[in-house]
Amino acid sequence: MTQIEINPGQLTNAARGLDQFVVPDLADAARRMADSYRLDPPGLGALLSFAEGYYNSVADYQLRNLETAVQVVQSVAAGLRRTVANYHAAEQANVDMFLAPAADDPDGYLGGLGDAGFPRLFTDPLGGLDGLGDGAAEVLTVATQSMFVGLGVATAAMAPDYLPAPVTAAAMVANGFSVIEAARELGAVAATLEGSVIKKFDGYATGATAGWVDGSVVEYRDVVAEVSRELGQVQKALGALSASLLAVAGLLTAFWLAFVAFTAEFFVVILDLTLSSIGPQALVLQPIIQALGAAASASWLTATGTVITVATAAVTLLSGVVKEFAAVQTFDEQGDGTPDLRQIPIAWHSA
């Protein structure tokens, strides 16, 4: 039988630090993410709901990873205490292999799509109203977009060929303030993980190895390195989520600023031509009105298509931002939908 060679005080202090400082910080990060990543209705809008569904599925997977991280770190601390108990019992430094308790499974893409802001207007109308009611700025933003869509419809009443433009714009009505707020919160959580939580974990977990020369320390170090690597991937993923949301918010803002400016002026032009077309000049002016409506509609449909294409690329780039992440499955290395942190065996045994 191999005798344990450790510094019990180092392991005990490490376990205490993990429980008292790292676990609460991880739990707080998970809570902040759970409270902030979903976009208030109408989210990114009807036409971008499929992209928002992808974003939701990635965010939900990383939330489950963070929730699992709390249990993993608790398990590492418990393993250190068990090693100290073995030492006092003059036994081997064996910590039986076990995995972190199961957190809720990620919802996946379909769950993320159903959780997008636009579908929630219909599937959870009261919740949607509550979401909009959280901030006057959100209500005003959505109302302003809707008002100019209405003005576009009024323009189409005079120039019917223009109708596809406001109809399409209606499907682009988005909650920009909610998008920016979610991006800021995700970025803040990522910064906290990078600047504090991971460093604390590495510091306390590595501190346990001082004076530990038993063969089990190699396996323990492997466990610590794997947990730290996974936490680093969560941090990078949240940073990527934040950056993607900000990019999409910028696209939508540019689109709506242009649409609002154009719609007001175009309505005045079409109204003036319509009033002028009363009488004999109608034969000349009506074809001009319809041609202007068709040209403007085609231009805005093209602009809408560009926004959708670029926004989709910004969101789907999430799968390639971190080289270790592949699969549309939400950065899941095993590809089985189970948070990677849940699959790390917490185990170390004497040589």
VMD Tcl script that draws the C-alpha trace (Angstrom):
set ca {
  {0.00 0.00 0.00}
  {1.34 3.46 -0.96}
  {1.44 5.99 1.87}
  {-0.12 9.40 1.21}
  {2.35 12.28 1.09}
  {0.47 15.56 1.34}
  {0.30 18.77 3.33}
  {-3.15 18.48 4.95}
  {-3.32 22.20 5.70}
  {-2.77 23.07 2.03}
  {-5.55 20.77 0.87}
  {-7.91 21.97 3.58}
  {-7.24 25.61 2.77}
  {-7.71 24.92 -0.93}
  {-11.03 23.19 -0.33}
  {-12.19 26.06 1.89}
  {-11.18 28.65 -0.72}
  {-12.99 26.80 -3.49}
  {-16.17 26.51 -1.42}
  {-16.14 30.01 0.05}
  {-14.95 32.09 -2.91}
  {-15.08 30.24 -6.22}
  {-18.42 28.45 -5.82}
  {-20.39 31.60 -4.85}
  {-18.82 33.56 -7.72}
  {-19.73 30.84 -10.22}
  {-23.26 30.63 -8.82}
  {-23.62 34.40 -9.16}
  {-22.31 34.30 -12.74}
  {-24.83 31.59 -13.61}
  {-27.65 33.57 -12.00}
  {-26.71 36.75 -13.85}
  {-26.57 34.91 -17.14}
  {-29.90 33.17 -16.55}
  {-31.51 36.52 -15.80}
  {-30.10 38.37 -18.79}
  {-29.43 36.33 -21.91}
  {-33.02 36.01 -23.17}
  {-34.17 38.92 -25.31}
  {-37.41 40.65 -24.39}
  {-40.15 40.43 -27.08}
  {-40.05 40.86 -29.98}
  {-36.39 39.89 -29.67}
  {-34.49 40.15 -32.95}
  {-37.79 40.21 -34.84}
  {-39.72 37.62 -36.81}
  {-37.30 37.37 -39.72}
  {-34.30 36.84 -37.44}
  {-36.01 34.45 -35.04}
  {-34.13 31.51 -36.56}
  {-30.83 33.24 -35.77}
  {-32.08 34.14 -32.30}
  {-32.96 30.47 -31.80}
  {-29.34 29.55 -32.50}
  {-28.13 32.25 -30.13}
  {-30.51 30.99 -27.43}
  {-29.36 27.40 -27.82}
  {-25.68 28.42 -27.49}
  {-26.44 30.62 -24.47}
  {-28.56 27.93 -22.81}
  {-25.81 25.34 -23.26}
  {-23.25 27.66 -21.66}
  {-25.66 28.46 -18.84}
  {-25.94 24.72 -18.09}
  {-22.15 24.53 -18.21}
  {-21.89 27.35 -15.66}
  {-24.49 25.73 -13.41}
  {-22.59 22.46 -13.67}
  {-19.33 24.26 -12.89}
  {-20.70 25.11 -9.44}
  {-21.19 21.42 -8.74}
  {-17.84 20.45 -10.28}
  {-15.89 22.85 -8.08}
  {-17.82 21.64 -5.05}
  {-16.86 18.10 -6.05}
  {-13.18 19.04 -6.34}
  {-13.32 20.58 -2.84}
  {-15.05 17.46 -1.50}
  {-12.36 15.30 -3.12}
  {-9.63 17.32 -1.41}
  {-11.31 16.81 1.95}
  {-11.60 13.11 1.27}
  {-7.89 12.99 0.47}
  {-7.13 14.64 3.83}
  {-9.38 12.11 5.56}
  {-7.50 9.30 3.85}
  {-4.23 10.80 5.01}
  {-5.34 10.87 8.62}
  {-6.49 7.28 8.25}
  {-3.08 6.39 6.77}
  {-4.74 5.06 3.64}
  {-4.12 5.57 -0.04}
  {-5.06 8.93 -1.54}
  {-7.86 7.39 -3.55}
  {-10.81 9.58 -4.51}
  {-13.32 7.40 -6.28}
  {-14.28 8.48 -9.76}
  {-17.53 10.39 -9.91}
  {-19.11 12.96 -12.18}
  {-20.79 16.19 -11.21}
  {-24.51 15.82 -10.46}
  {-26.67 16.40 -13.49}
  {-27.89 19.92 -14.16}
  {-30.85 20.45 -16.47}
  {-30.17 19.35 -20.04}
  {-29.74 22.12 -22.62}
  {-32.86 22.92 -24.63}
  {-31.14 22.63 -28.02}
  {-32.02 24.60 -31.15}
  {-35.78 23.96 -31.18}
  {-36.02 24.99 -27.56}
  {-33.97 28.08 -28.34}
  {-36.22 28.93 -31.27}
  {-39.33 28.61 -29.11}
  {-37.68 30.87 -26.54}
  {-36.97 33.65 -29.04}
  {-38.62 37.00 -28.41}
  {-41.03 36.98 -31.34}
  {-42.57 33.52 -30.74}
  {-42.96 34.40 -27.04}
  {-45.36 37.15 -28.04}
  {-47.75 34.33 -28.93}
  {-46.70 31.44 -26.70}
  {-46.32 33.52 -23.54}
  {-48.23 36.78 -24.15}
  {-48.39 37.81 -20.50}
  {-44.72 37.12 -20.06}
  {-44.07 39.07 -23.24}
  {-46.03 42.04 -21.99}
  {-44.18 41.88 -18.70}
  {-40.92 41.87 -20.62}
  {-41.82 44.99 -22.59}
  {-43.06 46.62 -19.44}
  {-39.67 46.33 -17.81}
  {-38.39 49.47 -19.50}
  {-39.96 52.53 -21.07}
  {-37.08 52.73 -23.54}
  {-37.88 49.23 -24.84}
  {-41.56 50.11 -25.28}
  {-40.72 53.37 -27.02}
  {-38.24 51.70 -29.36}
  {-40.66 48.99 -30.46}
  {-43.53 51.49 -30.70}
  {-41.46 53.85 -32.87}
  {-40.56 51.08 -35.29}
  {-44.20 49.99 -35.42}
  {-45.35 53.55 -36.04}
  {-43.12 53.93 -39.08}
  {-44.22 50.54 -40.36}
  {-47.76 51.93 -40.13}
  {-46.67 55.01 -42.05}
  {-45.19 52.70 -44.67}
  {-48.52 50.86 -44.95}
  {-50.27 54.21 -45.37}
  {-47.85 55.01 -48.19}
  {-48.62 51.63 -49.76}
  {-52.31 52.52 -49.74}
  {-51.43 55.17 -52.31}
  {-48.68 53.16 -54.03}
  {-49.66 49.47 -53.66}
  {-46.41 48.21 -55.18}
  {-44.64 49.58 -52.11}
  {-46.55 47.25 -49.74}
  {-43.86 44.49 -49.53}
  {-41.46 47.00 -47.93}
  {-43.47 47.85 -44.79}
  {-44.69 44.26 -44.47}
  {-41.10 43.04 -44.47}
  {-40.03 45.85 -42.14}
  {-42.76 44.78 -39.72}
  {-41.05 41.40 -39.50}
  {-37.79 43.24 -38.66}
  {-39.20 45.10 -35.64}
  {-36.74 44.26 -32.86}
  {-36.14 45.14 -29.23}
  {-32.81 46.89 -29.64}
  {-32.47 47.99 -26.04}
  {-32.95 44.44 -24.81}
  {-30.35 43.19 -27.30}
  {-27.77 45.71 -26.10}
  {-28.54 45.07 -22.43}
  {-28.17 41.30 -22.90}
  {-24.86 41.85 -24.72}
  {-23.56 44.03 -21.90}
  {-24.54 41.53 -19.21}
  {-22.98 38.59 -21.06}
  {-19.83 40.62 -21.60}
  {-19.73 41.50 -17.89}
  {-20.11 37.85 -16.88}
  {-17.35 36.86 -19.31}
  {-15.07 39.56 -17.88}
  {-15.78 38.36 -14.33}
  {-14.92 34.79 -15.26}
  {-11.69 35.83 -16.96}
  {-10.56 38.44 -14.47}
  {-11.51 36.81 -11.20}
  {-13.27 33.46 -11.05}
  {-10.89 31.36 -13.16}
  {-7.86 32.92 -11.48}
  {-9.30 32.13 -8.05}
  {-10.02 28.56 -9.08}
  {-6.52 28.07 -10.46}
  {-4.95 29.67 -7.41}
  {-6.80 27.68 -4.77}
  {-6.80 24.39 -6.69}
  {-3.10 24.60 -7.49}
  {-2.28 25.62 -3.92}
  {-3.36 22.17 -2.76}
  {-0.40 20.55 -4.54}
  {2.27 22.18 -2.32}
  {3.90 19.31 -0.47}
  {1.78 16.71 -2.29}
  {4.19 14.16 -3.75}
  {1.93 11.12 -3.78}
  {1.33 9.71 -7.26}
  {-2.30 10.85 -7.13}
  {-1.24 14.49 -7.51}
  {-0.69 13.94 -11.25}
  {-4.30 12.88 -11.73}
  {-5.47 15.71 -9.50}
  {-3.57 18.23 -11.61}
  {-5.18 16.77 -14.74}
  {-8.64 17.27 -13.22}
  {-7.83 20.87 -12.28}
  {-6.41 21.62 -15.72}
  {-9.49 20.19 -17.45}
  {-11.91 22.15 -15.27}
  {-9.91 25.34 -15.81}
  {-9.86 24.76 -19.58}
  {-13.61 24.25 -19.70}
  {-14.22 27.39 -17.65}
  {-12.00 29.25 -20.11}
  {-14.12 28.00 -22.98}
  {-17.29 29.17 -21.25}
  {-15.71 32.59 -20.82}
  {-14.76 32.78 -24.50}
  {-18.20 31.60 -25.55}
  {-19.93 34.30 -23.49}
  {-17.60 36.90 -24.96}
  {-18.52 35.68 -28.44}
  {-22.24 35.80 -27.62}
  {-21.88 39.38 -26.41}
  {-19.94 40.47 -29.50}
  {-22.46 38.81 -31.83}
  {-25.40 40.54 -30.17}
  {-23.68 43.92 -30.40}
  {-22.94 43.33 -34.09}
  {-26.57 42.44 -34.81}
  {-27.78 45.44 -32.76}
  {-25.58 47.70 -34.87}
  {-27.02 46.28 -38.09}
  {-30.59 46.67 -36.92}
  {-29.96 50.20 -35.68}
  {-28.52 51.25 -39.04}
  {-31.46 49.63 -40.86}
  {-34.10 51.35 -38.76}
  {-32.45 54.77 -38.80}
  {-32.40 54.60 -42.59}
  {-35.96 53.25 -42.82}
  {-37.37 55.89 -40.48}
  {-35.66 58.73 -42.37}
  {-36.76 57.36 -45.74}
  {-40.33 56.50 -44.77}
  {-41.24 59.96 -43.51}
  {-39.88 61.67 -46.61}
  {-41.28 59.09 -49.03}
  {-44.75 59.37 -47.49}
  {-44.73 63.12 -48.11}
  {-43.58 62.65 -51.71}
  {-46.21 60.01 -52.51}
  {-48.95 61.98 -50.75}
  {-48.07 65.11 -52.72}
  {-48.08 63.20 -56.01}
  {-51.36 61.49 -55.12}
  {-53.07 64.81 -54.35}
  {-51.65 66.26 -57.54}
  {-52.96 63.34 -59.58}
  {-56.57 64.23 -58.99}
  {-58.06 65.14 -62.33}
  {-56.74 64.78 -65.88}
  {-53.09 64.53 -64.76}
  {-53.86 61.18 -63.09}
  {-52.99 59.32 -66.28}
  {-49.49 60.78 -66.11}
  {-48.83 60.80 -62.35}
  {-50.34 57.46 -61.29}
  {-47.81 55.37 -63.28}
  {-45.04 57.48 -61.74}
  {-46.41 56.87 -58.24}
  {-46.58 53.13 -58.80}
  {-43.10 53.03 -60.36}
  {-41.67 54.90 -57.38}
  {-43.41 52.50 -55.00}
  {-42.07 49.45 -56.82}
  {-38.52 50.84 -56.95}
  {-38.54 51.78 -53.28}
  {-39.95 48.40 -52.32}
  {-37.27 46.56 -54.27}
  {-34.59 48.67 -52.63}
  {-35.83 47.95 -49.11}
  {-36.26 44.25 -49.78}
  {-32.63 44.17 -50.89}
  {-31.57 46.05 -47.76}
  {-33.56 43.65 -45.61}
  {-31.93 40.67 -47.28}
  {-28.50 42.16 -46.63}
  {-29.27 42.67 -42.93}
  {-30.57 39.12 -42.59}
  {-27.52 37.66 -44.33}
  {-24.98 39.62 -42.31}
  {-26.83 39.16 -39.00}
  {-27.10 35.43 -39.59}
  {-23.38 35.25 -40.34}
  {-22.60 37.20 -37.15}
  {-24.60 34.78 -35.02}
  {-23.56 31.55 -36.71}
  {-19.90 32.58 -36.46}
  {-20.32 31.64 -32.82}
  {-19.53 28.05 -33.81}
  {-16.09 29.04 -35.04}
  {-15.01 31.81 -32.68}
  {-13.18 29.37 -30.44}
  {-11.24 26.74 -32.37}
  {-12.08 23.94 -29.92}
  {-15.79 24.49 -30.53}
  {-17.29 22.82 -33.55}
  {-20.82 21.64 -34.28}
  {-23.92 23.73 -34.49}
  {-24.82 21.73 -31.37}
  {-23.69 24.67 -29.21}
  {-19.97 24.26 -28.68}
  {-20.51 20.70 -27.44}
  {-17.22 18.82 -27.85}
  {-18.80 15.42 -27.31}
  {-21.72 16.31 -29.58}
  {-24.18 14.63 -27.22}
  {-25.91 17.71 -25.83}
  {-24.49 17.16 -22.35}
  {-22.50 20.06 -20.83}
  {-18.80 19.26 -21.11}
  {-18.13 20.16 -17.49}
  {-20.57 17.49 -16.39}
  {-18.46 14.84 -18.09}
  {-15.19 15.52 -16.26}
  {-14.46 12.63 -13.85}
  {-13.37 13.93 -10.45}
  {-10.85 11.25 -9.50}
  {-7.27 10.75 -8.38}
  {-5.58 7.59 -7.07}
  {-2.24 6.68 -5.56}
  {0.29 5.15 -7.93}
}
mol new
graphics top color blue
foreach p $ca { graphics top sphere $p radius 0.5 }
foreach p [lrange $ca 0 end-1] q [lrange $ca 1 end] { graphics top cylinder $p $q radius 0.2 }
display resetview
